[in-house]
Amino acid sequence: MTGLFASIGVDLARENLRQFTMSVVTAGVAVTLSRRFCDHVWTDASGARVVARARWGRIHHMQPSLAGGAVAVACENIRLIDDRTAVMDLLDETDGGLVCPVAVHLEDHTALHVAGGGLARGQVTLSALAEAVELGPSADGPSETAPRGLVCDDLVRPGLAEPGWTPTARARLHGTVRQAELRTNTLTGEPFHWLRLRVHPRIDIDVAAPASTLPASPAPGVSLRARAVLTGRLDLQPDTLKKGRAPS
């Protein structure tokens, strides 16, 4: 997880971790979810986001993410599987059909945990932290045989899983660049690539990638492949959620 901070312009090898954590907590918005849990959510003007999770007043986890601005996607069968990851089925609201199952590192994981660990239906705003990207031809260039889409690595239905198997949020994205900018994380002064990628006729994903992965911002219409970790937000409001017992 620490390597993914580079996607949003944070080099933890050069940052003073204690000072960085204090900066996030001080500048972030405190979201109290219960007597036990509180999230400190810092969102930079660049879209970089970090969630510092506190348990009984002590920070125990820092999670990088990206403030996604793409249209939220309908989803169902949402359930937590570990300390930050949820699995869910993405839906095409036009025909109500299943697009694909995904695993996502949720920004508001703690709120879902407090609410009992699962929801029947919701809306998720997807984003991704890319570890590697590769440019392809533009939409006007040579045609490609590989379909657009997103595929979560090793994600299978529970009934087909091997003993001890756990799905991960690592995914392969293949889509068309709609927008692209080189942005600067104002907390660290480091640049990163911000891209809006269309992976399905009705699904866009905002992607952050380290500045070193591309020589320049790609032009709209260019095909792009990425290996990334899916992140996202269900936009759960703690005061409207029914409290439940979270799964162990």
ChimeraX commands (.cxc) that place a marker at each C-alpha (Angstrom):
marker #1 position 0.00,0.00,0.00 radius 0.5
marker #1 position 2.86,2.41,0.75 radius 0.5
marker #1 position 4.00,2.27,-2.90 radius 0.5
marker #1 position 0.61,3.58,-4.03 radius 0.5
marker #1 position 1.24,6.94,-2.36 radius 0.5
marker #1 position 3.53,7.75,-5.32 radius 0.5
marker #1 position 0.44,7.78,-7.55 radius 0.5
marker #1 position -0.78,10.92,-5.78 radius 0.5
marker #1 position 2.59,12.67,-5.54 radius 0.5
marker #1 position 3.75,11.40,-2.13 radius 0.5
marker #1 position 7.19,9.79,-1.82 radius 0.5
marker #1 position 7.11,8.13,1.59 radius 0.5
marker #1 position 10.81,7.29,1.27 radius 0.5
marker #1 position 11.57,11.02,1.39 radius 0.5
marker #1 position 8.73,12.23,3.61 radius 0.5
marker #1 position 8.93,12.28,7.37 radius 0.5
marker #1 position 6.10,9.83,8.05 radius 0.5
marker #1 position 5.25,11.27,11.45 radius 0.5
marker #1 position 5.17,14.81,10.11 radius 0.5
marker #1 position 3.18,13.75,7.06 radius 0.5
marker #1 position 0.63,11.98,9.25 radius 0.5
marker #1 position 0.28,15.03,11.49 radius 0.5
marker #1 position -0.19,17.27,8.43 radius 0.5
marker #1 position -2.96,15.02,7.12 radius 0.5
marker #1 position -4.74,14.90,10.49 radius 0.5
marker #1 position -4.40,18.65,11.07 radius 0.5
marker #1 position -5.58,19.67,7.58 radius 0.5
marker #1 position -8.17,16.91,7.22 radius 0.5
marker #1 position -11.83,16.76,8.17 radius 0.5
marker #1 position -12.55,14.60,11.21 radius 0.5
marker #1 position -15.46,12.22,10.63 radius 0.5
marker #1 position -16.54,10.65,13.91 radius 0.5
marker #1 position -18.22,7.31,13.25 radius 0.5
marker #1 position -18.50,5.90,16.74 radius 0.5
marker #1 position -16.86,6.22,20.14 radius 0.5
marker #1 position -14.21,3.86,18.84 radius 0.5
marker #1 position -13.61,5.01,15.26 radius 0.5
marker #1 position -12.81,8.36,13.63 radius 0.5
marker #1 position -11.59,9.02,10.07 radius 0.5
marker #1 position -9.47,12.08,9.26 radius 0.5
marker #1 position -10.05,12.78,5.55 radius 0.5
marker #1 position -7.60,15.11,3.81 radius 0.5
marker #1 position -8.40,16.17,0.24 radius 0.5
marker #1 position -5.91,18.26,-1.71 radius 0.5
marker #1 position -6.84,20.79,-4.40 radius 0.5
marker #1 position -5.16,18.40,-6.86 radius 0.5
marker #1 position -7.64,15.64,-6.01 radius 0.5
marker #1 position -5.11,13.65,-3.97 radius 0.5
marker #1 position -6.77,12.23,-0.89 radius 0.5
marker #1 position -5.54,10.44,2.24 radius 0.5
marker #1 position -7.74,8.85,4.90 radius 0.5
marker #1 position -6.07,8.53,8.30 radius 0.5
marker #1 position -8.02,6.03,10.41 radius 0.5
marker #1 position -8.03,6.44,14.17 radius 0.5
marker #1 position -9.09,3.80,16.68 radius 0.5
marker #1 position -9.62,5.04,20.22 radius 0.5
marker #1 position -7.86,8.27,19.26 radius 0.5
marker #1 position -4.72,6.67,17.77 radius 0.5
marker #1 position -3.93,6.58,14.05 radius 0.5
marker #1 position -3.55,2.97,12.96 radius 0.5
marker #1 position -3.80,3.16,9.17 radius 0.5
marker #1 position -3.16,5.63,6.33 radius 0.5
marker #1 position -4.93,5.03,3.02 radius 0.5
marker #1 position -4.15,6.90,-0.22 radius 0.5
marker #1 position -6.95,7.58,-2.67 radius 0.5
marker #1 position -8.16,10.01,-5.31 radius 0.5
marker #1 position -11.15,12.32,-5.00 radius 0.5
marker #1 position -13.09,10.87,-7.90 radius 0.5
marker #1 position -15.35,13.25,-9.79 radius 0.5
marker #1 position -16.75,10.77,-12.28 radius 0.5
marker #1 position -20.42,9.80,-12.24 radius 0.5
marker #1 position -21.21,7.28,-9.50 radius 0.5
marker #1 position -21.99,3.73,-10.60 radius 0.5
marker #1 position -24.87,1.64,-9.24 radius 0.5
marker #1 position -23.75,-1.42,-7.32 radius 0.5
marker #1 position -25.22,-4.22,-5.23 radius 0.5
marker #1 position -24.20,-7.10,-2.96 radius 0.5
marker #1 position -21.69,-4.87,-1.15 radius 0.5
marker #1 position -19.72,-6.51,1.65 radius 0.5
marker #1 position -16.43,-5.99,3.45 radius 0.5
marker #1 position -13.80,-8.69,3.18 radius 0.5
marker #1 position -10.92,-7.18,5.17 radius 0.5
marker #1 position -9.79,-4.01,6.95 radius 0.5
marker #1 position -10.28,-1.73,3.92 radius 0.5
marker #1 position -11.62,-3.76,0.98 radius 0.5
marker #1 position -15.17,-4.45,-0.15 radius 0.5
marker #1 position -16.48,-6.59,-2.99 radius 0.5
marker #1 position -19.52,-5.53,-5.00 radius 0.5
marker #1 position -21.28,-6.00,-8.34 radius 0.5
marker #1 position -21.27,-3.02,-10.71 radius 0.5
marker #1 position -24.55,-2.49,-12.57 radius 0.5
marker #1 position -25.56,-0.84,-15.81 radius 0.5
marker #1 position -28.59,1.20,-14.77 radius 0.5
marker #1 position -29.81,1.43,-18.36 radius 0.5
marker #1 position -30.75,-2.23,-18.52 radius 0.5
marker #1 position -30.13,-3.24,-14.91 radius 0.5
marker #1 position -27.63,-5.86,-15.96 radius 0.5
marker #1 position -24.38,-6.88,-14.29 radius 0.5
marker #1 position -21.27,-5.16,-15.67 radius 0.5
marker #1 position -18.74,-7.01,-13.53 radius 0.5
marker #1 position -17.83,-7.83,-9.93 radius 0.5
marker #1 position -15.04,-5.75,-8.42 radius 0.5
marker #1 position -13.03,-5.42,-5.23 radius 0.5
marker #1 position -12.45,-1.84,-4.07 radius 0.5
marker #1 position -10.38,-0.16,-1.37 radius 0.5
marker #1 position -13.12,1.99,0.14 radius 0.5
marker #1 position -12.40,5.46,1.49 radius 0.5
marker #1 position -15.47,5.15,3.72 radius 0.5
marker #1 position -14.70,1.62,4.78 radius 0.5
marker #1 position -15.06,2.54,8.47 radius 0.5
marker #1 position -18.61,3.83,7.97 radius 0.5
marker #1 position -19.57,0.58,6.27 radius 0.5
marker #1 position -17.92,-1.39,9.08 radius 0.5
marker #1 position -19.87,0.52,11.72 radius 0.5
marker #1 position -23.09,-0.04,9.75 radius 0.5
marker #1 position -22.63,-3.80,9.86 radius 0.5
marker #1 position -20.24,-4.52,7.01 radius 0.5
marker #1 position -22.66,-4.83,4.11 radius 0.5
marker #1 position -25.31,-3.14,1.97 radius 0.5
marker #1 position -27.78,-4.57,-0.52 radius 0.5
marker #1 position -27.42,-1.65,-2.95 radius 0.5
marker #1 position -25.50,1.60,-3.29 radius 0.5
marker #1 position -23.68,4.03,-5.55 radius 0.5
marker #1 position -19.89,3.96,-5.80 radius 0.5
marker #1 position -17.64,6.66,-7.25 radius 0.5
marker #1 position -14.67,4.76,-8.63 radius 0.5
marker #1 position -11.07,5.87,-8.91 radius 0.5
marker #1 position -7.75,4.06,-9.27 radius 0.5
marker #1 position -4.12,4.39,-8.22 radius 0.5
marker #1 position -1.99,3.17,-11.10 radius 0.5
marker #1 position 1.33,1.44,-10.68 radius 0.5
marker #1 position 2.03,1.14,-14.41 radius 0.5
marker #1 position 0.44,2.64,-17.54 radius 0.5
marker #1 position 0.86,2.01,-21.25 radius 0.5
marker #1 position -0.42,4.18,-24.08 radius 0.5
marker #1 position -2.03,2.78,-27.21 radius 0.5
marker #1 position -3.31,4.31,-30.45 radius 0.5
marker #1 position -5.90,7.08,-30.52 radius 0.5
marker #1 position -9.54,6.49,-31.34 radius 0.5
marker #1 position -8.79,7.60,-34.89 radius 0.5
marker #1 position -5.80,5.28,-35.20 radius 0.5
marker #1 position -5.58,1.54,-35.88 radius 0.5
marker #1 position -8.37,-0.51,-34.36 radius 0.5
marker #1 position -7.66,-2.71,-31.38 radius 0.5
marker #1 position -8.95,-6.19,-30.71 radius 0.5
marker #1 position -8.75,-5.99,-26.91 radius 0.5
marker #1 position -12.08,-4.87,-25.41 radius 0.5
marker #1 position -12.39,-1.84,-23.17 radius 0.5
marker #1 position -13.13,-2.64,-19.57 radius 0.5
marker #1 position -11.78,-3.41,-16.12 radius 0.5
marker #1 position -10.82,-6.78,-14.73 radius 0.5
marker #1 position -10.07,-7.34,-11.06 radius 0.5
marker #1 position -7.20,-9.79,-10.66 radius 0.5
marker #1 position -8.09,-13.15,-9.15 radius 0.5
marker #1 position -11.68,-12.09,-8.41 radius 0.5
marker #1 position -13.95,-15.14,-8.44 radius 0.5
marker #1 position -17.27,-16.03,-6.88 radius 0.5
marker #1 position -17.00,-17.26,-3.28 radius 0.5
marker #1 position -18.33,-20.70,-4.20 radius 0.5
marker #1 position -15.49,-21.19,-6.68 radius 0.5
marker #1 position -12.69,-19.94,-4.42 radius 0.5
marker #1 position -9.88,-22.09,-3.12 radius 0.5
marker #1 position -9.45,-22.44,0.67 radius 0.5
marker #1 position -7.66,-19.39,2.07 radius 0.5
marker #1 position -8.29,-17.31,-1.07 radius 0.5
marker #1 position -8.89,-13.58,-0.68 radius 0.5
marker #1 position -9.79,-11.23,-3.55 radius 0.5
marker #1 position -7.69,-8.12,-4.01 radius 0.5
marker #1 position -8.45,-4.66,-5.38 radius 0.5
marker #1 position -5.68,-4.91,-7.98 radius 0.5
marker #1 position -7.12,-4.53,-11.45 radius 0.5
marker #1 position -6.29,-4.16,-15.12 radius 0.5
marker #1 position -7.90,-1.15,-16.78 radius 0.5
marker #1 position -8.21,-0.63,-20.53 radius 0.5
marker #1 position -10.04,2.42,-21.76 radius 0.5
marker #1 position -10.02,5.71,-23.65 radius 0.5
marker #1 position -8.60,8.87,-22.13 radius 0.5
marker #1 position -11.30,11.54,-21.85 radius 0.5
marker #1 position -9.29,14.12,-19.88 radius 0.5
marker #1 position -5.69,14.30,-18.67 radius 0.5
marker #1 position -3.67,16.76,-16.59 radius 0.5
marker #1 position -0.33,16.90,-14.81 radius 0.5
marker #1 position -1.25,18.02,-11.30 radius 0.5
marker #1 position 0.79,18.95,-8.24 radius 0.5
marker #1 position 0.22,17.68,-4.73 radius 0.5
marker #1 position 0.31,20.93,-2.76 radius 0.5
marker #1 position 1.33,19.22,0.49 radius 0.5
marker #1 position 4.48,17.67,-0.99 radius 0.5
marker #1 position 5.04,19.80,-4.12 radius 0.5
marker #1 position 5.33,16.62,-6.23 radius 0.5
marker #1 position 3.55,16.16,-9.59 radius 0.5
marker #1 position 1.37,13.24,-10.67 radius 0.5
marker #1 position -0.79,12.40,-13.68 radius 0.5
marker #1 position -4.57,12.71,-13.33 radius 0.5
marker #1 position -6.64,10.99,-16.03 radius 0.5
marker #1 position -10.30,10.30,-16.61 radius 0.5
marker #1 position -10.59,6.94,-18.32 radius 0.5
marker #1 position -13.71,5.53,-19.99 radius 0.5
marker #1 position -13.72,1.77,-19.49 radius 0.5
marker #1 position -17.38,1.10,-20.30 radius 0.5
marker #1 position -19.98,3.07,-22.31 radius 0.5
marker #1 position -21.42,4.37,-19.03 radius 0.5
marker #1 position -18.49,4.02,-16.61 radius 0.5
marker #1 position -15.63,6.50,-16.17 radius 0.5
marker #1 position -12.82,6.04,-13.67 radius 0.5
marker #1 position -10.49,8.79,-12.45 radius 0.5
marker #1 position -6.92,7.49,-12.38 radius 0.5
marker #1 position -3.82,8.84,-10.63 radius 0.5
marker #1 position -0.39,7.72,-11.83 radius 0.5
marker #1 position 3.17,8.66,-10.81 radius 0.5
marker #1 position 4.67,11.42,-12.95 radius 0.5
marker #1 position 7.46,9.05,-14.00 radius 0.5
marker #1 position 5.08,6.64,-15.75 radius 0.5
marker #1 position 4.31,8.98,-18.68 radius 0.5
marker #1 position 6.50,11.57,-20.44 radius 0.5
marker #1 position 3.54,13.94,-20.82 radius 0.5
marker #1 position -0.22,14.08,-20.37 radius 0.5
marker #1 position -1.88,11.94,-23.07 radius 0.5
marker #1 position -4.32,13.53,-25.49 radius 0.5
marker #1 position -8.05,12.81,-25.23 radius 0.5
marker #1 position -9.06,9.83,-27.36 radius 0.5
marker #1 position -5.84,7.90,-26.77 radius 0.5
marker #1 position -6.15,4.30,-25.61 radius 0.5
marker #1 position -4.55,3.53,-22.26 radius 0.5
marker #1 position -3.90,0.40,-20.24 radius 0.5
marker #1 position -3.07,0.47,-16.56 radius 0.5
marker #1 position -2.32,-1.87,-13.71 radius 0.5
marker #1 position -3.87,-0.25,-10.70 radius 0.5
marker #1 position -5.61,-0.63,-7.38 radius 0.5
marker #1 position -9.27,0.32,-7.43 radius 0.5
marker #1 position -10.37,2.83,-4.83 radius 0.5
marker #1 position -13.74,4.44,-4.34 radius 0.5
marker #1 position -16.34,5.94,-2.11 radius 0.5
marker #1 position -19.92,4.92,-1.35 radius 0.5
marker #1 position -20.56,8.38,0.16 radius 0.5
marker #1 position -21.99,6.85,3.32 radius 0.5
marker #1 position -23.23,9.40,5.85 radius 0.5
marker #1 position -22.68,8.12,9.40 radius 0.5
marker #1 position -25.74,9.91,10.79 radius 0.5
marker #1 position -28.07,8.16,8.33 radius 0.5
marker #1 position -26.65,4.64,8.61 radius 0.5
marker #1 position -28.27,2.05,10.79 radius 0.5
marker #1 position -25.69,0.75,13.20 radius 0.5
marker #1 position -25.02,-2.96,13.00 radius 0.5
marker #1 position -22.55,-5.56,14.09 radius 0.5
marker #1 position -19.63,-5.70,11.67 radius 0.5
marker #1 position -18.34,-9.10,10.60 radius 0.5
marker #1 position -15.08,-10.25,12.15 radius 0.5
marker link #1:1,2 radius 0.2
marker link #1:2,3 radius 0.2
marker link #1:3,4 radius 0.2
marker link #1:4,5 radius 0.2
marker link #1:5,6 radius 0.2
marker link #1:6,7 radius 0.2
marker link #1:7,8 radius 0.2
marker link #1:8,9 radius 0.2
marker link #1:9,10 radius 0.2
marker link #1:10,11 radius 0.2
marker link #1:11,12 radius 0.2
marker link #1:12,13 radius 0.2
marker link #1:13,14 radius 0.2
marker link #1:14,15 radius 0.2
marker link #1:15,16 radius 0.2
marker link #1:16,17 radius 0.2
marker link #1:17,18 radius 0.2
marker link #1:18,19 radius 0.2
marker link #1:19,20 radius 0.2
marker link #1:20,21 radius 0.2
marker link #1:21,22 radius 0.2
marker link #1:22,23 radius 0.2
marker link #1:23,24 radius 0.2
marker link #1:24,25 radius 0.2
marker link #1:25,26 radius 0.2
marker link #1:26,27 radius 0.2
marker link #1:27,28 radius 0.2
marker link #1:28,29 radius 0.2
marker link #1:29,30 radius 0.2
marker link #1:30,31 radius 0.2
marker link #1:31,32 radius 0.2
marker link #1:32,33 radius 0.2
marker link #1:33,34 radius 0.2
marker link #1:34,35 radius 0.2
marker link #1:35,36 radius 0.2
marker link #1:36,37 radius 0.2
marker link #1:37,38 radius 0.2
marker link #1:38,39 radius 0.2
marker link #1:39,40 radius 0.2
marker link #1:40,41 radius 0.2
marker link #1:41,42 radius 0.2
marker link #1:42,43 radius 0.2
marker link #1:43,44 radius 0.2
marker link #1:44,45 radius 0.2
marker link #1:45,46 radius 0.2
marker link #1:46,47 radius 0.2
marker link #1:47,48 radius 0.2
marker link #1:48,49 radius 0.2
marker link #1:49,50 radius 0.2
marker link #1:50,51 radius 0.2
marker link #1:51,52 radius 0.2
marker link #1:52,53 radius 0.2
marker link #1:53,54 radius 0.2
marker link #1:54,55 radius 0.2
marker link #1:55,56 radius 0.2
marker link #1:56,57 radius 0.2
marker link #1:57,58 radius 0.2
marker link #1:58,59 radius 0.2
marker link #1:59,60 radius 0.2
marker link #1:60,61 radius 0.2
marker link #1:61,62 radius 0.2
marker link #1:62,63 radius 0.2
marker link #1:63,64 radius 0.2
marker link #1:64,65 radius 0.2
marker link #1:65,66 radius 0.2
marker link #1:66,67 radius 0.2
marker link #1:67,68 radius 0.2
marker link #1:68,69 radius 0.2
marker link #1:69,70 radius 0.2
marker link #1:70,71 radius 0.2
marker link #1:71,72 radius 0.2
marker link #1:72,73 radius 0.2
marker link #1:73,74 radius 0.2
marker link #1:74,75 radius 0.2
marker link #1:75,76 radius 0.2
marker link #1:76,77 radius 0.2
marker link #1:77,78 radius 0.2
marker link #1:78,79 radius 0.2
marker link #1:79,80 radius 0.2
marker link #1:80,81 radius 0.2
marker link #1:81,82 radius 0.2
marker link #1:82,83 radius 0.2
marker link #1:83,84 radius 0.2
marker link #1:84,85 radius 0.2
marker link #1:85,86 radius 0.2
marker link #1:86,87 radius 0.2
marker link #1:87,88 radius 0.2
marker link #1:88,89 radius 0.2
marker link #1:89,90 radius 0.2
marker link #1:90,91 radius 0.2
marker link #1:91,92 radius 0.2
marker link #1:92,93 radius 0.2
marker link #1:93,94 radius 0.2
marker link #1:94,95 radius 0.2
marker link #1:95,96 radius 0.2
marker link #1:96,97 radius 0.2
marker link #1:97,98 radius 0.2
marker link #1:98,99 radius 0.2
marker link #1:99,100 radius 0.2
marker link #1:100,101 radius 0.2
marker link #1:101,102 radius 0.2
marker link #1:102,103 radius 0.2
marker link #1:103,104 radius 0.2
marker link #1:104,105 radius 0.2
marker link #1:105,106 radius 0.2
marker link #1:106,107 radius 0.2
marker link #1:107,108 radius 0.2
marker link #1:108,109 radius 0.2
marker link #1:109,110 radius 0.2
marker link #1:110,111 radius 0.2
marker link #1:111,112 radius 0.2
marker link #1:112,113 radius 0.2
marker link #1:113,114 radius 0.2
marker link #1:114,115 radius 0.2
marker link #1:115,116 radius 0.2
marker link #1:116,117 radius 0.2
marker link #1:117,118 radius 0.2
marker link #1:118,119 radius 0.2
marker link #1:119,120 radius 0.2
marker link #1:120,121 radius 0.2
marker link #1:121,122 radius 0.2
marker link #1:122,123 radius 0.2
marker link #1:123,124 radius 0.2
marker link #1:124,125 radius 0.2
marker link #1:125,126 radius 0.2
marker link #1:126,127 radius 0.2
marker link #1:127,128 radius 0.2
marker link #1:128,129 radius 0.2
marker link #1:129,130 radius 0.2
marker link #1:130,131 radius 0.2
marker link #1:131,132 radius 0.2
marker link #1:132,133 radius 0.2
marker link #1:133,134 radius 0.2
marker link #1:134,135 radius 0.2
marker link #1:135,136 radius 0.2
marker link #1:136,137 radius 0.2
marker link #1:137,138 radius 0.2
marker link #1:138,139 radius 0.2
marker link #1:139,140 radius 0.2
marker link #1:140,141 radius 0.2
marker link #1:141,142 radius 0.2
marker link #1:142,143 radius 0.2
marker link #1:143,144 radius 0.2
marker link #1:144,145 radius 0.2
marker link #1:145,146 radius 0.2
marker link #1:146,147 radius 0.2
marker link #1:147,148 radius 0.2
marker link #1:148,149 radius 0.2
marker link #1:149,150 radius 0.2
marker link #1:150,151 radius 0.2
marker link #1:151,152 radius 0.2
marker link #1:152,153 radius 0.2
marker link #1:153,154 radius 0.2
marker link #1:154,155 radius 0.2
marker link #1:155,156 radius 0.2
marker link #1:156,157 radius 0.2
marker link #1:157,158 radius 0.2
marker link #1:158,159 radius 0.2
marker link #1:159,160 radius 0.2
marker link #1:160,161 radius 0.2
marker link #1:161,162 radius 0.2
marker link #1:162,163 radius 0.2
marker link #1:163,164 radius 0.2
marker link #1:164,165 radius 0.2
marker link #1:165,166 radius 0.2
marker link #1:166,167 radius 0.2
marker link #1:167,168 radius 0.2
marker link #1:168,169 radius 0.2
marker link #1:169,170 radius 0.2
marker link #1:170,171 radius 0.2
marker link #1:171,172 radius 0.2
marker link #1:172,173 radius 0.2
marker link #1:173,174 radius 0.2
marker link #1:174,175 radius 0.2
marker link #1:175,176 radius 0.2
marker link #1:176,177 radius 0.2
marker link #1:177,178 radius 0.2
marker link #1:178,179 radius 0.2
marker link #1:179,180 radius 0.2
marker link #1:180,181 radius 0.2
marker link #1:181,182 radius 0.2
marker link #1:182,183 radius 0.2
marker link #1:183,184 radius 0.2
marker link #1:184,185 radius 0.2
marker link #1:185,186 radius 0.2
marker link #1:186,187 radius 0.2
marker link #1:187,188 radius 0.2
marker link #1:188,189 radius 0.2
marker link #1:189,190 radius 0.2
marker link #1:190,191 radius 0.2
marker link #1:191,192 radius 0.2
marker link #1:192,193 radius 0.2
marker link #1:193,194 radius 0.2
marker link #1:194,195 radius 0.2
marker link #1:195,196 radius 0.2
marker link #1:196,197 radius 0.2
marker link #1:197,198 radius 0.2
marker link #1:198,199 radius 0.2
marker link #1:199,200 radius 0.2
marker link #1:200,201 radius 0.2
marker link #1:201,202 radius 0.2
marker link #1:202,203 radius 0.2
marker link #1:203,204 radius 0.2
marker link #1:204,205 radius 0.2
marker link #1:205,206 radius 0.2
marker link #1:206,207 radius 0.2
marker link #1:207,208 radius 0.2
marker link #1:208,209 radius 0.2
marker link #1:209,210 radius 0.2
marker link #1:210,211 radius 0.2
marker link #1:211,212 radius 0.2
marker link #1:212,213 radius 0.2
marker link #1:213,214 radius 0.2
marker link #1:214,215 radius 0.2
marker link #1:215,216 radius 0.2
marker link #1:216,217 radius 0.2
marker link #1:217,218 radius 0.2
marker link #1:218,219 radius 0.2
marker link #1:219,220 radius 0.2
marker link #1:220,221 radius 0.2
marker link #1:221,222 radius 0.2
marker link #1:222,223 radius 0.2
marker link #1:223,224 radius 0.2
marker link #1:224,225 radius 0.2
marker link #1:225,226 radius 0.2
marker link #1:226,227 radius 0.2
marker link #1:227,228 radius 0.2
marker link #1:228,229 radius 0.2
marker link #1:229,230 radius 0.2
marker link #1:230,231 radius 0.2
marker link #1:231,232 radius 0.2
marker link #1:232,233 radius 0.2
marker link #1:233,234 radius 0.2
marker link #1:234,235 radius 0.2
marker link #1:235,236 radius 0.2
marker link #1:236,237 radius 0.2
marker link #1:237,238 radius 0.2
marker link #1:238,239 radius 0.2
marker link #1:239,240 radius 0.2
marker link #1:240,241 radius 0.2
marker link #1:241,242 radius 0.2
marker link #1:242,243 radius 0.2
marker link #1:243,244 radius 0.2
marker link #1:244,245 radius 0.2
marker link #1:245,246 radius 0.2
marker link #1:246,247 radius 0.2
marker link #1:247,248 radius 0.2
view
